[in-house]
Amino acid sequence: MRKLMLISLLSLFALTSYAQADVNFGARAGVNLATLSGDDSDFYDTRTAIYLGFMAEFGLTDMLALRPELNFSMQGAKISEGGEEADLKINYLNIPVMLKIGVTDGFYFEAGPQIGFLMSADVDFDGVEVDIKDEVKDIDFGGNIGLGYELENGLLFNARYNIGFTDLNEDDTEGSNQNSVISIGIGYMF
């Protein structure tokens, strides 16, 4: 594990040195359509929430760029069981590292891994919020795939799908559930 971290850090420093002439920064925001997949997915419906964040883009070639991001992401799901409904609010600080692949002028595909750090977890039932942070794992690993279009003025539009690889339940006896999020948003590269 330490060797992997060392190789990753050295690669990042090498990439940063190589790409210093072509580095851009930006901001992004949008809507999350979040739910959970897994053992209990029949009880979960889509929760609409927001995300916002910052990104850097390191140009590798004319068609490739590496785009690390730092995003605050509101996720979770609507819970429907036995005629009762509740809102599961799980908030993360997500760090995706996306490989951006240019297809035509402005149009691109993107894919990459993501690590999410749990900020808060609550269940809202009829206006009463219950903190369940101790029942949700602190770290969520996932993968992203998406597409977007960037205008020459720096304005961009994108859509992305995130699938969580980590079982969110701290207690293994409660079944296995993972994040499943569609994000639609806008951004601006400075």
Secondary structure as GFF3:
##gff-version 3
##sequence-region A 1 190
A	DSSP	alpha_helix	2	18	.	.	.	ID=ss1
A	DSSP	three_ten_helix	20	22	.	.	.	ID=ss2
A	DSSP	beta_strand	23	38	.	.	.	ID=ss3
A	DSSP	three_ten_helix	41	43	.	.	.	ID=ss4
A	DSSP	beta_strand	44	45	.	.	.	ID=ss5
A	DSSP	beta_strand	47	59	.	.	.	ID=ss6
A	DSSP	beta_strand	64	81	.	.	.	ID=ss7
A	DSSP	beta_strand	84	102	.	.	.	ID=ss8
A	DSSP	beta_strand	107	125	.	.	.	ID=ss9
A	DSSP	beta_strand	128	131	.	.	.	ID=ss10
A	DSSP	three_ten_helix	133	135	.	.	.	ID=ss11
A	DSSP	beta_strand	139	150	.	.	.	ID=ss12
A	DSSP	beta_strand	155	164	.	.	.	ID=ss13
A	DSSP	three_ten_helix	172	174	.	.	.	ID=ss14
A	DSSP	beta_strand	177	189	.	.	.	ID=ss15
###
